[in-house]
Amino acid sequence: MKLALKIIFIIFLVWMAVGAYLINTEHEKAQVVMGLGVMYLSFIFMPLFIYFRYKDGKYKKYILNDQKLKEAFSQQGKK
C-alpha cells in the first residue's frame, strides 16, 4: 500500500505539472486538466493516505480527553 501511495502521488504531481504547463501555454483544456488533478488529489489520494496513515490507531496519542487535559493543567500549575 505504501508503494501504491507513492506511485499515485507521483502521478498526481506529474498531472498537476502538466496542468500548470498547459495553463501557461493557454491551452483550451488546461482548466479541465488542472481541475481534475485537484479533484483526484483531494478525493482519491487524500482519503487513501489518511486511511493508510491512521488505520493502526497511531492517532490515539494525539486525541485530547479529560484525563490528558487534567494532567496537563496539573503539571502547568506546578511550574
C-alpha positions in Angstrom: 0.0 0.0 0.0 2.9 2.3 0.8 4.4 1.8 -2.7 0.9 2.4 -4.3 0.5 5.7 -2.4 3.9 6.8 -3.6 3.1 5.9 -7.2 -0.3 7.7 -7.0 1.4 10.8 -5.5 4.0 10.9 -8.3 1.3 10.5 -10.9 -0.7 13.4 -9.4 2.3 15.6 -9.2 3.1 15.0 -12.9 -0.6 15.6 -13.7 -0.5 18.9 -11.8 2.8 19.9 -13.6 1.2 19.2 -16.9 -1.8 21.2 -15.9 0.4 24.1 -14.9 2.3 23.9 -18.2 -1.0 23.9 -20.2 -2.2 26.9 -18.2 1.0 28.8 -19.1 0.6 27.9 -22.8 -3.1 28.9 -22.7 -4.4 25.6 -23.9 -8.2 25.4 -24.1 -8.4 22.3 -21.9 -5.9 23.5 -19.3 -8.5 24.4 -16.7 -10.1 20.9 -17.0 -6.8 19.1 -16.6 -5.9 21.2 -13.6 -9.3 20.8 -12.0 -9.3 17.1 -12.5 -5.9 16.9 -10.9 -7.0 18.8 -7.8 -10.2 16.7 -7.6 -8.4 13.4 -7.9 -5.8 14.6 -5.4 -8.4 15.6 -2.8 -10.9 12.8 -3.3 -8.7 9.8 -4.2 -5.2 10.3 -2.8 -6.0 12.1 0.5 -8.6 9.5 1.8 -6.2 6.7 0.9 -3.4 8.4 2.6 -5.4 9.2 5.7 -6.7 5.6 5.9 -3.2 4.1 5.5 -1.6 6.5 8.0 -4.2 6.1 10.8 -5.5 2.6 10.4 -3.4 1.2 13.2 -4.7 3.6 15.8 -1.5 5.7 15.9 -3.6 8.8 16.2 -4.9 8.0 19.7 -1.9 9.6 21.4 -2.9 13.0 19.8 -6.6 13.0 20.9 -7.4 15.2 23.9 -9.6 13.7 26.5 -10.5 14.7 30.1 -7.7 12.7 31.6 -5.0 14.3 29.4 -6.4 17.8 30.0 -6.4 17.3 33.8 -2.8 16.0 33.6 -1.7 19.0 31.5 -3.3 21.6 33.8 -2.0 20.0 36.9 1.6 19.9 35.5 1.2 23.6 34.4 0.4 24.7 38.0 3.5 23.0 39.4 5.9 25.0 37.3 
